[in-house]
Amino acid sequence: MDQDTLRILLREAVRETVAEVLQTVLELDRTAFLQVHGGRRNGYYPRKLETTFGQVDLKVPRDRESRYYPAFLKPYARRLVDV
């Protein structure tokens, strides 16, 4: 296996890990919000986010009253460079 192939595989593995971690953070953030403010879960909406390691597809959770919005995602922002 050459170095370019190894770099591609490593970058893909890191991108997938970033996606999993961000998804977990979103779930925990909504759970904490609902515990403090009350309310009910109401599914997800899809969102693509560009990170340092490539594009990540997320399922952003929402609540029934539409009061919850993830703390680390700015509305309409499509790039997250701080990962």
C-alpha positions as CSV (number, residue, x, y, z in Angstrom):
1,M,0.0,0.0,0.0
2,D,1.5,3.4,-1.0
3,Q,1.4,6.6,1.1
4,D,-1.3,8.3,-1.0
5,T,-3.7,5.4,-0.5
6,L,-2.9,5.3,3.2
7,R,-3.6,9.1,3.5
8,I,-6.9,8.7,1.7
9,L,-8.0,5.8,4.0
10,L,-6.9,7.7,7.1
11,R,-8.7,10.9,6.1
12,E,-11.9,8.9,5.4
13,A,-11.6,7.2,8.8
14,V,-11.1,10.5,10.6
15,R,-14.1,12.1,8.7
16,E,-16.3,9.2,9.7
17,T,-15.2,9.6,13.3
18,V,-15.9,13.3,13.2
19,A,-19.4,12.6,11.9
20,E,-20.1,10.1,14.7
21,V,-18.8,12.5,17.4
22,L,-20.8,15.4,16.1
23,Q,-23.9,13.3,15.9
24,T,-23.5,12.2,19.5
25,V,-22.9,15.7,20.6
26,L,-26.1,16.9,18.9
27,E,-28.1,14.1,20.6
28,L,-26.7,14.9,24.0
29,D,-27.2,18.7,23.5
30,R,-30.9,18.2,22.7
31,T,-31.4,15.8,25.6
32,A,-29.9,18.4,28.0
33,F,-32.0,21.2,26.5
34,L,-35.2,19.2,26.9
35,Q,-34.3,18.3,30.5
36,V,-33.9,22.0,31.4
37,H,-36.6,23.6,29.2
38,G,-39.1,20.8,28.9
39,G,-40.7,19.8,25.6
40,R,-40.6,16.7,23.4
41,R,-38.5,15.3,20.7
42,N,-39.7,15.8,17.1
43,G,-37.3,14.0,14.7
44,Y,-34.5,15.3,12.7
45,Y,-33.6,17.3,9.6
46,P,-30.6,16.7,7.3
47,R,-27.7,19.1,7.1
48,K,-24.4,18.9,5.3
49,L,-21.4,20.4,7.1
50,E,-18.0,21.0,5.6
51,T,-15.2,20.2,8.0
52,T,-11.4,20.2,7.7
53,F,-11.6,16.5,6.9
54,G,-14.4,16.7,4.3
55,Q,-18.2,16.9,4.1
56,V,-20.2,15.4,6.9
57,D,-23.9,14.5,6.6
58,L,-25.7,15.1,9.9
59,K,-29.2,14.5,11.2
60,V,-29.9,17.6,13.3
61,P,-32.4,16.8,16.1
62,R,-35.3,19.1,16.7
63,D,-38.0,19.5,19.3
64,R,-41.8,19.8,18.9
65,E,-41.9,23.5,19.9
66,S,-39.0,24.5,17.6
67,R,-37.1,26.1,20.5
68,Y,-34.0,24.0,20.3
69,Y,-31.1,24.8,18.1
70,P,-27.6,23.3,18.5
71,A,-25.2,25.5,20.4
72,F,-22.2,24.9,18.3
73,L,-23.9,25.2,14.8
74,K,-24.6,28.7,13.6
75,P,-27.8,29.1,11.6
76,Y,-27.1,28.8,7.8
77,A,-23.4,28.2,8.4
78,R,-22.1,25.3,6.2
79,R,-18.5,25.2,7.4
80,L,-17.1,24.1,10.7
81,V,-13.4,24.7,10.8
82,D,-12.9,24.3,14.6
83,V,-13.2,20.5,14.5
